[in-house]
Each structure stands twice: as structure tokens, then as C-alpha cells.
Amino acid sequence: MMIEPSIDVLVRNTNGNRYVLCTVISKRAKEIESVRRLELADQDKKAISIACEEIATGKVKPSAF
């Protein structure tokens, strides 16, 4: 179960659009898995958790709303 970052913070970064949030998280998680597959095996975090953290901090933003 994911507690941090909260869904409120994530939705705020996509102007309240949950569909955009879901799409951005999904696409970024796929990118992370394809590029850093071996690194993820050594880490405890999953690609989707890393993608959520990147969106919450503003490192990854949706290209258009």
C-alpha cells in the first residue's frame, strides 16, 4: 500500500485530472523499467513508486492537459 506521496499531492500536479495522473504514472513507470531493470532488482522500490515520487517532486510533469 502506497502512503507517500499522497494522492492529493499527485492530483494537484496534474491540475486535478486523475486520468492524466494515471497515464503519466503508467508511462513513466514503463520507462523506468525498460531503462533501469537491473537497478530495480537490487532496490526495494518498484518502478511505480519511483514514478510517483518523481511526479510529486515535480521532476516529471505531464506535457499537456
C-alpha positions, 0 to 999 in steps of 0.5 A: 500500500502506497502512503507517500506521496499522497494522492492529493499531492499527485492530483494537484500536479496534474491540475486535478485530472486523475486520468492524466495522473494515471497515464503519466504514472503508467508511462513513466513507470514503463520507462523506468523499467525498460531503462533501469531493470537491473537497478530495480532488482537490487532496490526495494522500490518498484518502478511505480513508486519511483514514478510517483515520487518523481511526479510529486517532486515535480521532476516529471510533469505531464506535457499537456492537459 
